[in-house]
Amino acid sequence: MNVKFAGLDIGGPQFTVIAGPCAVENEDQMLQASNAVKTAGAHILRGGIYKLRTRPDAFQGLGREALPIVKAAKAATGLPFLTEITSASQVESLSEVADFIMVGTRNMYNYDLLKELGRARVPVVLKRGMSAKLEEWINAAEYIARGGNDKIILCERGVRTFETATRNTLDLAGALWVKQRSSLPVIVDPSHGTGIPALIPGMAAAALAAGLDGVMVEVHPHPAAALSDGAQALTTEQFGAMMDRLAILGKACQRPVRA
């Protein structure tokens, strides 16, 4: 079942690209990032307003202070916006700017939140839990669907394994297995899946070639200065080069990347 929203047809012929910084930091950073990903051909702008962080002293996001910044970026680019929800209490405030709501890996098992999003009717990107089985991931999506919201996109973001060379182990086979057994679009997050910018374009290309429906990547104008996940963010130049590569592959696979 395709997710048709904000002029997009996710799960349709076009390969969907979601891009932007891990977190909204300030207006200058967000405008630079949003303009760059728009120019390169991204379809959806991403940015964290609220952040769930492993360390309590890490940057937790700007919260409501980010809303006018996001509104300015959306006005400048015309791109729909995706952000993560960390609590059911945020549904109302995020509805001011968010066209898509993302459920992060830590909240895949937060069934009360999933039920709330089932009632909210906003398109939901549901990330796989970092240790979740594929059937558990599908069942989590069912919590949203049973609330009446069928606009669900599944996102493989890597799972925790014994391997430490990469941040996580990106399970492309698992993502394809779910796509073949579910009616929902399935995308991949190679930024969290690898944690290594040099690996991201190749994994994005692999997702396209495998027949998955899109990718979500982190892009920052100055990754070394990022307040969150800078080590795995692409520069705007690297993102542009990745999009060029995907556009060529997309033609060969009959999955256009750019309109």
Secondary structure, DSSP 8 states (H G I E B T S, - for coil): --EEETTEEETSSS-EEEEE-SB---HHHHHHHHHHHHHHT-SEEE-BSS---SSTTS----GGGGHHHHHHHHHHH---EEEEE-SGGGHHHHTTT-SEEEE-GGGTT-HHHHHHHHHH-S-EEEE--TT--HHHHHHHHHHHHTTT---EEEEE--B--S--SSSSB--HHHHHHHHHH-SS-EEE-HHHHH--GGGHHHHHHHHHHHT--EEEEEB-SSGGG-SSSGGG-B-HHHHHHHHHHHHHHHHHHT--S--
